[in-house]
Amino acid sequence: MTAPLTADAHEYGLVGDGTADDGPALRKLVDALGDATAGDGRPRTVRVPAGRYVIRDQPVLWRSGVSLVGAGRGATCFALTNPGAPTQPVPLAWFTTAQHGAGPDHPVADVTFAHFEIDGSGVETEEYEVLAKGLGLQYVLRGRFSDLWIHDTAATGFGCDFLQDTVVEGVLAERCGRQDPGEKMGGAGIGIGVGGWGPVERLAVTDCTARGNGTNGIFLELQQDDWVPPRGIRITACHAEDNRYGISDWGADGLLVTGCTMLGNHVAGFDVSAQGTTSVGGRGGLVTGCLVDGNAGDGIALGNTPGPYGFHGNRVGGNGRYGYWQHNLAGGDQEPATDIVLESNDIHDNALDGIRVDAPLHEPAILGNRIRGNGRRAAPEARGGGEGVHCGPLSLTDERADWLPGGHRGKELTIGGEPGGAEATADGTAVVAPEAGVEVTAVVTDNTATRLTLAPPAPRSRHRVAGRHPRSRHRLPPPGLPRPARRSHGRRRGHPPVRARQPRPGRRAPPHPGPRGVDRVPGHLDRRPGLRQRLQRQRLGVDPLRLGAERRTLARQRGVTRMPRVLRVLRVLGVAARVVPGPRHRQGARSASTAIRAAVPITASAAGSTAAVWAVRVKTATA
């Protein structure tokens, strides 16, 4: 047939009545237009009028040069179903390496997908299938994905990998990863595999929203561990809410995240770790001007990265654990992270420490931050029930309570577990009921003297608090230890020795301990003596950092100690901090709730010590 440059879908057999299977007609049309484009090199466009187009049991193999443009979100809808093929994933469009031989020399090029909706609620596979996406393309060249609404897919909603010279803008992904329990690959709103094009992938993700998805809102993942993490990827003005993780960097290099909001996510707002397919964390990224607020877990979680990574001008507040948490997961990179920078951030009102360091750092810079009001989780254990207790969908009110405002932030509220507990409903969720004994749990995001505000249930959770059963029994744990982070690799319990890191070309290695280990220990920051050191020398007549045995008692009596210089600086600035440089030099924290808490070695070369420590400007935390 003749292939026009613009084809009306109705003229080529698509019906759009919500009943007829439009898949065969669309596949035939895409093949015809793809053949025409291959013949004359002129891209074609399929215009799809408003309607509900059913794609049943078989996806559409996409072709280069063929674009799909609808009449707008909610007007043009592609409904994916697989009633006749329960083992078959049915993305609207797919083109992959494993099934179709996609690669850098065989991409799908010059395509646009714009102005339509994908409804994946009709796809149900017998087991979780990572390919049960809304869109599943690999090796896209000069692509554009604009104004799309993708929702209720069994796996990732927008699941396209290896995007070169491509723009993803205005994509709304909701409730995707419907069959993912939160521990499988995929299951995200927007999930993009990287590394297939080499060291540079030019990709912009702009003005996208990801809400209520099974794992990540938006994430980048290196697909093979022997590939070079690519540069050239930007995420700008995006919003991630009510996902397990908001935005995650699991293997990019130099990722730029700018002007994004990460709110109400269940494990972390922004995550860098080894949780991806290849257990490779991101590195070289910059996060600027973002709002990371009200997440049930951590605000920013960073680990398994060699560095560098920078966070500048962000607001990180009201999170249920730490504002910033440096840690490593088992199975990923364990070497000290180099050149971690936290500058000009507002870190406030988090449940535990504002900044928590549980993994080694080399030449960090923490400067110009405003750190205040952290350590909010200070209320004691509490129990209640009976008259005056009311449960809402995202709240619990106990009129007889007298809680410390904000003191239960980040705690896990338990309702039921005894007569007066909860019961299961027909849809598999749980509601509070006085005659059942099922426990229902929810995370407290904030509280007043009598009211607890609860985080929405985690995606795919079967436990929800309904608002029609009063007098519910409930209990809140003591402040104690942090609520465990729910991570696939689990939290590291200790810090075993790691292999020494080879310095990069042009960079000095960390100083090694000399024959007199007490003079140079891990955590010691060398620099030219300043005013305080010169005054100490005048008082003692010796270098206080190289005291002889006969002078040490006198030095301690006069308040000159051989504690690591980073600890002295922080204490001079009024920061309650703890730095543990080694087994022979341990200093305890002065407060249970701190602005900055470091429990591992922090090292710097002589050239980097000024930026690493002396530029610190923070305020003491308040409970």
PyMOL commands that set and color helices and strands:
alter all, ss='L'
color gray80, all
select helices_A, chain A and resi 9-12+23-40+97-100+531-540+544-546+549-557+565-572+609-614
alter helices_A, ss='H'
color red, helices_A
select strands_A, chain A and resi 6-8+17-21+44-47+51-56+60-61+66-69+76-81+93-95+108-122+135-151+161-164+166-174+190-194+200-206+209-211+216-222+231-236+239-241+245-250+256-258+261-263+268-272+285-288+291-293+298-302+309-312+315-317+324-326+337-338+340-343+346-348+355-357+361-362+365-367+370-372+382-384+389-392+395-398+412-415+422-424+430-432+440-447+451-454+474-476+596-598+602-603
alter strands_A, ss='S'
color yellow, strands_A
deselect
rebuild
show_as cartoon
